[in-house]
Amino acid sequence: SYVLTQPPSVSVAPGQTARITCGGNNIGSNTVHWYQQKPGQAPVLVVYDDSDRPSGIPERFSGSNYGNTATLTISRVEAGDEADYYCQVWDSSSDHLVVFGGGTKLTVL
Amino acid sequence: QITLKESGPTLVKPTQTLTLTCTFSGFSLSTSGVGVGWIRQPPGKALEWLALIYWDDDKRYSPSLKSRLTITKDTSKNQVVVTMTNLDPVDTATYYCAHATTSGTYQYWGQGTLVTVSS
């Protein structure tokens, strides 16, 4: 089955840029979505189809996907961005099954 | 406005079968391109996708849990039901249902329901 690898944690100072990676075999050939989850809450979609943002998500959130790595970039990080972030793909090579990454805890210093 | 809500038992004994219902509003499961999926999250752990059903009754299951899962829909009631057999304490988790698109996006989620498996 398809495996997505995320770093367990990323730390960044307020105002800086955070980059959270999601590694997978030829992930660039799949569509990647990103979710933010704060403690005790359901996940929130922040980027879909590699780089699009749902309505209401700040432009500070952006995504890219190429080769074996997808990246979620959060610019001008704020304290309120501290959360767990999960990547997810729709694996076209395995009968279109859903796979989530292991999650990355973003800490705002 | 799309909303989803999970319902079901909060405590299940090992070896028993779990039945969870997702009741939704704001969309119809008879509309082309629409689906409802189930995702779970053990305490302190990552999200795990379980199953998905589409408007045309196409069903997909997690390979590791396929033998234990069944997903069905009742379009007239705006409900999706998932059953999981032979529960084990490792199945203790918060179970979410979510609106799905054909690109695999889950934009709308229920609040989740915590299911504890314990004797």
Interface residues (C-beta under 8 A of the other chain):
Chain A: S1 T31 H33 Y35 Q37 A42 P43 V44 L45 Y48 D49 P54 Y86 Q88 V89 W90 S94 D95 H96 L97 V98 V99 F100 G101 G102 G103
Chain B: G37 I39 A46 L47 E48 W49 L52 R60 S62 P63 S64 Y96 S103 G104 T105 Y106 Q107 W109 G110 Q111 G112
